[in-house]
Amino acid sequence: MNIKDYIAGKYVTGYQYKYFIPEFINKTFTWDDPKINTLLEDATRALGELNAFTMIVPNIDIFIQMHITREANASSKIEGTKTEIDDVIVSKNQVNPEKRDDWQEVRNYIDAMNGALQQLDNIPISNRLIKNIHGVLLNSVRGSCKQPGEFRVSQNWIGGINLSSANFVPPHHDLLPDLMSDLENFIHNDKILVPHLIKCAIIHYQFETIHPFLDGNGRIGRLLITLYLVSNKLLSKPALYLSDYIERHKNTYYELLTIVRNENDLCSWIKFFLTAVIETSKNGVITFQNILNFKHEMELIIVEFGKKSKNAKKLIDFLYQKPIISITDIIKPLSLSKQTANQLVKEFISKNILVEVTGFQRNKLFSFYRYLNIYHQ
């Protein structure tokens, strides 16, 4: 079907409100818009360059965890959490009490992503996997009473204080089995000739329109983008995260999803999505370049530790995964005595590798601040 002929769905009148029923999407999509062709070419090239970097950075999995943390924080911010990445990487008891609920939501996203990536070895992207992810995402946080791990069995809405004042009302829950089955079939239909990035854009739009859960739909929908790219080998590691781009263009993001439903304009949404892939991939390459340069600099500094270089390297490798630490954090994982850990941190401070960030006499925290700054850019 040519995208210009695409019909997104229809509004149906319920009791004092109208809900939207999206059309099924399990079909081939074509287009005549040359702008989509050029954006698709640029996005595919940029994504390939990002993927290449993930294969040349030594011990890439160490750094991927920080990418996941950054995505988790950005995706959760879109839904209203107030944490920064520096808050998320410390332990819960080290976080300001008023931020602990938000901290838990972001940590749940990290656990959901890591768990989903592991499950991909045995479970394809499916309704089963999506429910598993959702159960982790809403565990013991706001929304934990809203059927974690299960599709909704009641009507939900977006915006407004009730159904009659809502900005958008997704399809009735009785329609979810057929709609989610169609979405799952589209994900795995290798007989339709749709490039993966176009397919991924359509999947995200459709999922957000169906809104199958009572809570957490935005985060699950964004998480699925990464899972789809990894599952289909466009990325060997989960290195592309669009939430930062979406968070910076949040109004446009929501507006374009609405335009698809109201005006059948799928092209504008696809162009936005491809542009997000291009910019995010390019920024990801810069991040990995900066990591490689910084890693090389740290390796030269480690040599200066002489006999202590073994412990210094262990601490550096630990800091790549946990860039804000207390002395207690490193004693057991690095097999150090308290005295050795204290002395090692003091030397890291003297060499400007770490900086103390609390100003306290006790319970001090030390930041691997230059490394963290790479993820703030």
C-alpha positions in Angstrom: 0.0 0.0 0.0 1.3 3.5 -0.9 1.6 5.6 2.2 -0.3 8.4 0.5 -3.3 6.1 0.6 -2.8 5.2 4.2 -5.9 5.5 6.5 -4.8 5.5 10.2 -8.2 4.4 11.5 -11.5 5.9 12.7 -13.1 7.4 15.7 -16.0 5.6 17.3 -18.4 7.1 19.7 -18.6 5.5 23.1 -20.5 6.7 26.2 -19.7 10.5 26.4 -16.4 10.1 24.5 -14.9 9.0 21.2 -12.2 6.4 21.0 -9.8 5.6 18.1 -9.6 2.3 16.3 -6.4 2.0 14.3 -6.3 0.1 11.1 -4.2 -3.1 10.9 -0.7 -2.5 9.7 0.5 -6.0 8.7 1.0 -5.2 5.0 3.7 -3.8 2.6 4.2 0.0 2.6 5.5 2.0 -0.3 6.0 5.7 -0.9 6.6 8.3 -3.6 8.2 10.9 -1.3 11.9 11.3 -2.3 12.6 13.0 1.1 11.9 9.7 2.8 14.4 8.0 0.4 17.3 10.4 1.3 16.5 10.4 5.0 16.4 6.6 4.9 19.8 6.4 3.2 21.3 8.9 5.6 19.8 7.1 8.6 21.0 3.7 7.5 24.5 5.0 6.9 24.6 6.8 10.3 23.3 3.7 12.1 25.9 1.5 10.3 28.7 3.9 11.5 27.4 3.7 15.0 27.3 -0.1 14.9 30.8 -0.2 13.6 32.0 1.7 16.6 30.4 -0.7 19.0 32.6 -3.4 17.4 35.9 -1.6 17.7 35.6 -0.2 21.2 37.4 -2.7 23.6 35.2 -4.1 26.3 32.2 -2.4 24.8 29.7 -3.9 27.3 31.3 -1.9 30.1 30.2 1.3 28.3 26.9 0.1 27.0 25.5 0.0 30.5 26.0 3.8 30.7 24.2 4.1 27.4 21.3 2.2 28.8 21.3 4.3 31.9 21.3 7.5 29.9 18.4 6.2 27.8 16.4 5.0 30.8 16.8 8.4 32.4 15.8 10.3 29.3 12.8 8.1 28.5 11.6 8.4 32.1 12.0 12.1 32.0 9.5 12.3 29.1 7.0 10.7 31.6 7.7 13.3 34.3 10.6 11.9 36.5 13.0 14.5 37.8 16.3 12.6 38.0 19.5 13.4 36.3 22.0 10.7 35.2 24.2 11.5 38.2 21.3 10.6 40.5 20.6 7.3 38.8 24.1 5.8 39.0 24.3 6.0 42.8 22.7 3.6 45.2 19.2 4.3 46.4 20.2 5.2 49.9 22.6 7.8 48.4 19.8 9.5 46.6 17.9 12.5 48.0 14.8 11.0 49.6 12.4 13.0 47.5 14.0 11.5 44.3 13.9 7.9 45.4 10.6 7.1 43.7 11.9 8.5 40.4 15.2 6.7 41.0 13.3 3.4 41.2 11.4 4.1 38.0 14.6 4.7 36.1 16.3 1.7 37.7 13.3 -0.5 36.7 13.7 0.7 33.1 17.4 -0.3 33.2 16.4 -3.7 34.5 13.6 -4.1 31.9 16.0 -3.3 29.1 18.8 -5.6 30.3 16.3 -8.4 31.0 14.7 -8.0 27.6 18.0 -8.1 25.8 18.8 -11.4 27.6 15.4 -12.8 26.8 15.9 -12.0 23.1 18.1 -15.1 22.9 15.1 -17.3 23.7 12.0 -15.2 23.1 11.4 -13.1 20.0 9.8 -9.7 20.2 6.3 -10.7 21.0 3.3 -9.9 23.2 4.8 -12.3 25.7 8.1 -10.4 25.8 6.4 -7.1 25.9 4.3 -8.1 28.9 7.4 -9.4 30.7 9.2 -6.1 30.1 6.1 -4.2 31.4 6.0 -6.3 34.6 9.6 -5.3 35.4 9.0 -1.7 34.5 6.1 -1.2 36.9 7.4 -3.3 39.7 7.0 -1.4 43.1 6.6 2.1 41.5 3.8 4.4 40.5 1.5 2.4 38.3 2.3 -0.9 40.2 -1.5 -1.2 40.8 -2.2 -0.9 37.1 -1.9 -4.5 36.0 1.9 -4.8 35.6 2.7 -7.3 32.9 -0.9 -7.5 31.5 -2.8 -5.8 28.8 -5.5 -3.5 30.1 -9.1 -4.7 30.6 -10.5 -1.2 30.9 -10.5 2.0 28.9 -7.5 4.4 29.3 -6.9 7.9 28.0 -4.2 10.4 27.3 -4.4 14.0 28.7 -7.4 15.5 30.4 -8.9 14.5 33.8 -11.3 11.9 32.4 -12.5 10.3 29.2 -14.8 13.1 28.1 -11.9 15.7 28.4 -9.1 13.5 27.2 -6.8 14.6 24.3 -6.8 11.1 22.9 -8.7 7.9 23.8 -7.1 4.6 22.5 -9.1 1.7 21.3 -11.5 -0.2 23.5 -9.8 -3.0 25.5 -11.9 -5.7 23.7 -10.0 -4.8 20.5 -6.6 -5.3 22.0 -6.1 -9.0 21.2 -6.6 -8.5 17.4 -4.6 -5.2 17.3 -1.7 -6.6 19.2 -1.7 -9.8 17.2 -1.6 -7.8 14.0 1.3 -5.7 15.4 3.2 -8.9 16.4 2.6 -10.3 12.9 3.9 -7.2 11.3 7.1 -7.3 13.4 7.9 -10.8 12.2 6.5 -10.7 8.7 9.6 -11.1 6.5 7.5 -11.5 3.3 6.6 -7.8 3.2 9.2 -5.6 1.7 9.6 -2.7 4.2 13.0 -1.5 5.2 13.6 -2.1 8.9 13.9 1.6 9.9 10.6 2.4 8.2 9.1 -0.7 9.8 10.4 0.4 13.2 8.8 3.9 12.8 5.4 2.3 12.0 5.7 -0.2 14.9 6.3 2.6 17.4 3.4 4.7 16.1 1.0 1.7 16.1 2.1 0.7 19.6 1.6 4.1 21.1 -1.8 4.4 19.3 -3.0 1.0 20.6 -1.7 2.0 24.1 -2.2 -1.6 25.4 -1.3 -0.9 29.0 -2.9 1.3 31.7 0.5 2.8 32.3 4.1 2.7 30.9 3.2 2.7 27.2 5.6 5.5 26.2 8.6 3.8 27.9 7.7 0.4 26.5 7.2 1.8 23.0 10.6 3.6 23.1 12.3 0.5 24.5 10.9 -1.6 21.7 12.8 0.5 19.2 16.2 -0.6 20.5 15.0 -4.2 20.9 13.8 -4.3 17.3 17.1 -3.0 15.9 19.1 -5.4 18.0 16.8 -8.3 17.2 17.1 -7.6 13.4 20.9 -7.2 13.5 21.0 -3.6 12.6 22.9 -3.1 15.9 25.1 -5.7 17.4 24.8 -3.9 20.8 22.0 -1.7 22.1 23.8 1.6 21.3 21.0 3.7 19.8 18.6 5.5 22.1 16.2 8.0 20.8 14.7 9.2 24.0 17.0 12.1 24.4 16.1 13.4 21.0 12.4 12.8 21.7 12.6 14.5 25.0 14.2 17.6 23.4 11.4 17.6 20.7 8.6 16.3 22.9 5.9 18.6 21.6 6.7 17.8 18.0 6.8 14.1 18.8 3.3 14.1 20.3 2.0 16.5 17.6 3.1 14.2 14.8 1.6 11.1 16.4 -1.7 13.0 16.6 -1.4 14.2 13.0 -1.1 10.6 11.8 -4.4 9.7 13.5 -6.3 12.8 12.5 -4.9 13.5 9.0 -3.5 10.1 7.9 -0.1 11.7 7.5 2.3 8.9 8.2 5.0 10.5 6.1 5.7 13.3 8.5 6.0 10.9 11.4 8.5 8.7 9.4 10.6 11.7 8.5 10.8 12.7 12.2 11.7 9.2 13.2 14.5 8.9 10.5 15.8 12.4 11.5 16.0 11.2 15.1 17.9 8.1 14.1 20.4 10.2 12.0 21.1 12.8 14.8 21.2 10.2 17.6 23.5 7.9 15.6 25.9 10.8 14.9 25.9 11.8 18.5 26.5 8.2 19.5 29.6 8.0 17.3 30.9 11.2 18.9 30.3 9.7 22.3 32.3 6.6 21.4 35.1 8.6 19.9 35.3 10.6 23.1 35.2 7.4 25.2 38.1 5.9 23.2 40.2 9.1 23.6 39.4 9.2 27.3 40.2 5.5 27.8 43.6 6.0 26.1 44.3 8.9 28.4 43.4 6.9 31.5 45.6 4.0 30.3 48.6 6.4 30.2 47.9 7.7 33.6 47.6 4.1 35.1 51.2 3.5 34.1 52.2 6.3 36.4 50.9 4.2 39.4 53.8 1.8 39.1 53.3 -1.1 41.5 49.8 0.1 42.2 48.8 0.1 38.6 46.9 -3.2 38.9 44.6 -1.8 41.5 44.4 1.5 39.6 43.2 -0.4 36.5 40.6 -2.3 38.5 39.3 0.9 39.9 39.2 2.6 36.4 37.3 -0.3 34.9 34.9 -0.2 37.9 34.3 3.5 37.4 33.4 3.1 33.7 30.3 1.2 35.0 29.7 3.2 38.2 31.1 6.7 37.8 30.1 7.9 41.2 31.3 5.9 44.2 31.9 5.8 47.9 34.8 4.1 49.5 32.5 1.3 50.6 31.4 0.7 47.1 34.8 -0.4 45.9 36.2 -2.5 48.8 34.5 -5.8 48.1 34.2 -5.7 44.3 37.9 -4.8 43.9 39.1 -7.0 46.9 40.7 -4.1 48.6 41.2 -3.3 52.3 39.6 -0.1 53.6 43.0 1.4 54.0 44.1 0.5 50.4 40.8 1.8 49.0 41.1 5.1 50.8 44.7 5.6 49.6 43.8 4.6 46.0 40.9 7.2 45.9 43.2 9.9 47.4 45.7 9.3 44.6 42.9 9.4 42.0 41.9 12.8 43.5 45.5 14.0 43.4 45.7 13.1 39.7 42.4 14.8 39.0 40.7 11.5 38.0 38.1 11.7 40.8 36.6 14.7 42.6 34.6 14.7 45.9 31.1 15.9 45.2 29.2 16.0 48.6 31.3 18.3 50.7 30.5 16.1 53.7 33.0 14.8 56.3 31.3 11.4 56.2 29.6 9.4 53.6 31.6 11.1 50.9 30.9 10.4 47.2 33.5 10.7 44.5 32.8 11.4 40.8 34.6 10.2 37.7 33.4 13.6 36.4 35.2 13.8 33.1 33.8 10.5 32.0 30.4 11.5 33.2 30.7 14.7 31.2 30.9 12.6 28.0 27.3 11.5 28.6 26.1 15.0 29.4 27.1 16.3 26.0 
